[in-house]
Amino acid sequence: MKKTLLAALVLAALFTGCAKKSAAPGVYLLNFKAEIDAQWKETAAQFTQETGIPMKVVTAASGTYEQTLRSEISKSEPPTLFNINGPVGYLTWKSYCADLKDTAVYSWLLDKSMAITEDGGVYGIPYAVETYGILYNDAIFRKYFALPGRAVRDLSDAREIKNFTALKAVVEDMGAHKSELGIDGVFGSTSFSPGEDWRWQTHLANLPIYYEYRQKGVGDLAAIDLSYGQNFKNIFDLYINNSVTERGRIGAKTVGDSMAEFALGKAAMVQNGNWAWTQISGEAGNVVKEEDIKFLPIYTGVAGEESQGLCTGTENFICLNSRASAASQEASIKLLEWLFNTPSGKKNAMEKLGLVAPFSTFGADERPDNPLVKEMFYYLDNPAITSVSWNFPTFPSQEFKNELGAAMYEYALGNSSWDQVTDTFVDTWASEKAAIQ
């Protein structure tokens, strides 16, 4: 009797536990931006508090998102929401992407051509528009332009820098006046610690691809000429030769190190995007004031670049895991509806996550209180400026990026020539594109 009663109690407890688990389906978001991990977790806590729906956030380490997603998606409780970076990412994950064409979130999308679609279905929805370029501390620039001994005499303000020739002249002269400006280098460290090279093998590498696509009138290529490779080299050389950290030591530097150098006033410039303001403002000892943080386009020496703007686009495409339970899929859609169409959700999206959301539910006055977003619109609102589109979602694979990053690192160390970077860029592009056909 005792054994029978004990067994009955154990079974009852098990069934009760299972019932509770199925009664409270949750959201599991696999986040790919390490710099907003804490902000996503705070947002998740508020969502749960307001809706009663449990939410879990896991953030992949920088440069490991695809690897982490492969690991997590095969678990018994996989992510219910995950990111793809565009059409190439969709080819890899399409069997896990639910059709979102009938969701309210898709109906709110201002430019529906931005979505990832196939055969009438919608499988990835962009949820943020972002921009990147060269951040600069205008306080340091004003100090430079006040120097009586500066070599650059035909410019008096950073906004007057309109091409690579002017940028290079100012950067090199600022370097010659480092001690007077109180900086250790003009640019923050060119980070090449493992997983920390995405600013170069993705964001910077976008520039020559953008110009090649534009020259050929295409949106993708199975093989590239890298006809703007010299321009790519121009800007990369400028970074590594005028950095806080000498070339031989960049393998130990992270993006966080680079951003800290900028925040602490040790560097006047750094390549990054509008999402970086939370890192800068949150750095202990930050000296960069909101009114002093500005953007310059990434000039590389292309003819006519005086009308070039910032690199603007998205690789933030949210996907719903079609293999998650129906209840968890429903809970995940509720998160998106809360985040993009409730006062508290939108407040989190704008203020915590720093998202410039491309949805009709946001008014023109509902933009993140972020000085770099204001800078983004300084360029976007100028009809004479043409933004550089984000073409790196067409890059063939993470392996391509890894190979390119490794080649750029060896070049930066002085262990190989730029020709080897070019060969890696062209050859690996072709082989990796062929592999996904």
Number of C-alpha atoms within 10 A of each C-alpha: 6 7 8 9 10 11 12 12 12 12 12 12 12 12 12 12 12 11 11 11 11 13 10 14 19 25 27 24 23 22 21 23 16 16 18 19 17 14 18 23 18 15 22 24 17 16 21 16 12 12 12 12 19 16 21 16 20 17 20 18 16 17 19 13 21 18 12 16 19 12 11 15 18 10 9 8 12 20 26 27 24 24 24 27 19 24 20 18 22 21 12 13 19 18 11 18 21 18 18 19 17 10 13 14 21 19 14 17 19 13 13 16 9 17 21 21 18 11 5 8 14 20 25 30 27 26 24 19 16 23 25 27 24 17 25 23 24 21 17 21 20 15 12 23 19 12 14 8 11 14 15 16 10 8 12 14 13 20 11 12 19 19 21 22 12 17 21 20 13 23 20 17 17 26 21 16 19 18 11 12 23 14 21 19 29 30 29 30 33 33 25 23 15 16 15 21 26 19 19 21 23 21 19 21 23 23 25 22 27 20 18 21 16 13 10 10 9 10 12 18 17 14 15 15 14 17 14 17 20 16 18 23 18 15 19 18 13 18 23 21 19 24 23 24 20 15 19 13 15 20 19 15 19 20 24 18 15 24 24 23 25 29 28 17 23 22 28 31 31 25 26 20 22 24 21 20 22 17 16 22 16 12 18 11 12 16 17 22 14 13 11 15 19 23 31 24 24 24 26 24 20 17 9 9 17 17 15 20 27 26 25 19 19 20 21 21 22 23 25 25 26 18 16 22 15 12 15 24 22 16 22 25 20 18 22 18 17 18 21 25 19 13 11 16 21 23 20 23 24 21 17 18 22 24 22 20 22 19 20 15 16 16 8 7 6 14 19 21 12 19 17 24 23 16 19 23 12 14 19 16 10 11 8 12 16 17 17 22 19 21 25 24 20 19 25 24 20 18 13 23 23 18 17 25 26 18 23 26 25 17 18 24 15 12 9 14 13 17 12 15 22 21 14 19 24 17 16 20 24 17 14 18 19 12 10 11 7
